[in-house]
Each structure stands twice: as structure tokens, then as C-alpha cells.
Amino acid sequence: MRVQHPIGDLAQKAVDARLVNKYIFFILEVVNAWIDPSRKDPRTIHHRGKGMFMIAGKTVRLAFKMK
């Protein structure tokens, strides 16, 4: 699989690095976001861990169930 064009981008900055040495974990804050408006129905790939990935599929609208 090859990523052709990004559907968006998040610019981030590290705001808390206290747990980096112990857990390799840090907190990021999104400072800017961008999305390509020309992409009408983008498919996304998600890393699930241990080398497993999932490609997003069918969109399901459940707004009527929201309160």
C-alpha cells in the first residue's frame, strides 16, 4: 500500500515530556489543523499495534441516535 496524497495534517507541539524517560510517552497539543477540501470521501489507514493495520471502510450515519 502506498499513501498517495494526505487528507489532512495536524501541527503539534510537545506540552508534557515528564514520562518520556520511563514510558517513552509524551503529551502533544494540536496547534494547527488542515484538511484537503478536495477529498470528498477519503479512506484512512489506522495502526492497531504489533504490525496490524486497518483500512477504514463503509461510512455509517448514526446521528439520529445521538442525544
C-alpha positions as semicolon CSV with decimal commas, in nm:
position;residue;x (nm);y (nm);z (nm)
1;M;0,000;0,000;0,000
2;R;0,127;0,345;-0,086
3;V;-0,008;0,672;0,051
4;Q;-0,075;0,895;-0,249
5;H;-0,182;1,228;-0,101
6;P;-0,253;1,324;0,260
7;I;-0,613;1,404;0,351
8;G;-0,501;1,638;0,627
9;D;-0,232;1,733;0,871
10;L;-0,201;1,816;1,240
11;A;0,076;2,050;1,357
12;Q;0,164;1,966;1,717
13;K;0,390;2,074;1,998
14;A;0,503;1,873;2,299
15;V;0,345;2,010;2,618
16;D;0,445;1,741;2,871
17;A;0,754;1,522;2,843
18;R;0,781;1,407;3,206
19;L;0,708;1,041;3,120
20;V;0,942;1,012;2,821
21;N;1,233;0,851;3,005
22;K;1,021;0,594;3,189
23;Y;0,748;0,511;2,933
24;I;0,853;0,679;2,605
25;F;0,527;0,873;2,639
26;F;0,461;1,242;2,592
27;I;0,158;1,469;2,561
28;L;0,108;1,671;2,243
29;E;-0,114;1,971;2,180
30;V;-0,252;2,032;1,832
31;V;-0,171;2,391;1,737
32;N;-0,295;2,386;1,377
33;A;-0,506;2,152;1,165
34;W;-0,550;2,126;0,789
35;I;-0,775;1,911;0,571
36;D;-0,778;1,882;0,192
37;P;-1,127;2,002;0,091
38;S;-1,098;1,833;-0,249
39;R;-1,106;1,487;-0,088
40;K;-1,478;1,405;-0,074
41;D;-1,470;1,051;0,069
42;P;-1,121;0,978;0,200
43;R;-1,021;0,629;0,313
44;T;-0,788;0,622;0,609
45;I;-0,543;0,365;0,744
46;H;-0,513;0,303;1,118
47;H;-0,227;0,134;1,304
48;R;-0,368;-0,117;1,552
49;G;-0,035;-0,224;1,702
50;K;0,205;-0,514;1,651
51;G;0,226;-0,454;1,277
52;M;-0,151;-0,470;1,222
53;F;-0,332;-0,202;1,021
54;M;-0,697;-0,139;0,937
55;I;-0,831;0,043;0,633
56;A;-1,146;0,239;0,705
57;G;-1,446;0,120;0,510
58;K;-1,813;0,198;0,482
59;T;-1,939;0,516;0,649
60;V;-2,237;0,466;0,878
61;R;-2,452;0,766;0,975
62;L;-2,586;0,735;1,330
63;A;-2,674;1,098;1,403
64;F;-3,033;1,000;1,478
65;K;-2,907;0,802;1,780
66;M;-2,717;1,099;1,925
67;K;-2,871;1,296;2,209
